Amino acid sequence: MVREFATRHGSALRSLAMLVGLLATIAAVVVGAVLAVVFAATVAVIAVMASALLGFAGLALRARRTARARADGVIEARHLGGHHWVAYGWSENR
């Protein structure tokens, strides 16, 4: 409908329609570029958080291995300060 009107009634409306179409295209490209950057940053943040989670899981597994009971029957106790002690391995010896 607009094309037919523009072709019948001269080039002023045709050039105005082309200009509006060009501006709409540029706006769509800019919005698409901004959304692409936002989603790329989101993926990067998720990747950093996932690697930190895997690092903490690895540290937890390594700490769990070192806190096991000793084979010679001696339990390990750590002083936490004041009258606070934590003993490891005493429940496996009973």
Secondary structure, DSSP 8 states (H G I E B T S, - for coil): -HHHHHHHS-HHHHHHHHHHHHHHHHHHHHHHHHHHHHHHHHHHHHHHHHHHHHHHHHHHHHHHHHTS--TTS--EEEEEETTEEEEESTTT--
